Amino acid sequence: MGKDTLCVRQEDLPHTSTFAVVVVNNENLLKKLSDLLYKTGLKFHLYSSAETALAEMSAWALTAGEDSSALPAFIITDIYMPGIDGWGFCHLLHSPEFEVFNHIPILVVSATFTGPEADHIVSDLGAEAFLPLPIDDKRFFEQIQAILHGKHIRSSLHVLLVEENKAQANNIQQAFTAHGYQVDIASTAAIAKNLFLNTAYDAAVLDYHLPDGAPLLDSFRALRSDCVCLIMTTAPSPELAVDWIKRGAAAYLRKPFQADYLIGLCKRACRERSMLRAQNLLELRTRELRDSEERIDPSSTLALTT
């Protein structure tokens, strides 16, 4: 066997009926992934659009209760595709409308993101793993084996709950934990500030009426603007509501409330944040590409302005 030959032994797979779903619009990438999956001995379904994949997967969902082998072991998707892109595809797969697929592992591939950005992508999309393009064969096989054996755990969102009422804080924490979140509780503003300085939270839920709690929103926004902040209050006024939104709060809710309502608000706010971050990153990459092309061929700038 040559040094560049990589494979996954069939006896290492959980079961021989395992299959994958690949949703990629680029023809060369689709061929590359199919070649790699063929070497593993896995079966696979290839799609050039998320719409086509979802239509066929919906039919599988109807028989999933009687036959679990009707569902894929994992899904591979690119981020940028015509129609429903990878962002929309992943959010649909984690939605109540496609509940049977909510826990199917997702491997995201992209030529656009690298480094710390990739970690954000995995967290935002609820994916198990990320591979930059061009694909490194050895790393691909390692990721697939890890996913198939349940060794790679989906990243969970990390929430800071600032609430001095211990019973209420515990109830909210339990509800968040049941939905797969990691939750830290701070009973005072001082504790909250210390935790926030040392942890990269995805969301913070703040009690507006906590002593010294009002300035926390400004502090958190200044320290980490990508953290979603939600305000809890016993009596919001129109003036306060407007002020909170102007200062960067994603949403607010009045006590008492059902924990599921808070979790729903948090999910929507984090989803909106991830979409905005993706848009900003894409715009940045587009500008960088345009600037690079102009440095290589300055006449392209002239052509655009004439």
Secondary structure, 3 states (H helix, E strand, C coil): CCCCCCCCCHHHCCCCCCEEEEECCCHHHHHHHHHHHHHHCCEEEEECCHHHHHHHHHHHHHHCCCCHHHCCCEEEEECCCCCCCHHHHHHHHCCHHHHHHCCCCEEEEECCCCCHHHHHHHHHHCCCEEEECCCCHHHHHHHHHHHHCCCCCCCCCEEEEECCCHHHHHHHHHHHHHCCCEEEEECCHHHHHHHHHHCCCCEEEEECCCCCCCCHHHHHHHHCCCCEEEEEECCCCHHHHHHHHHCCCCEEEECCCCHHHHHHHHHHHHHHHHHHHHHHHHHHHHHHHHHHHHHHCCHHHHHHHC
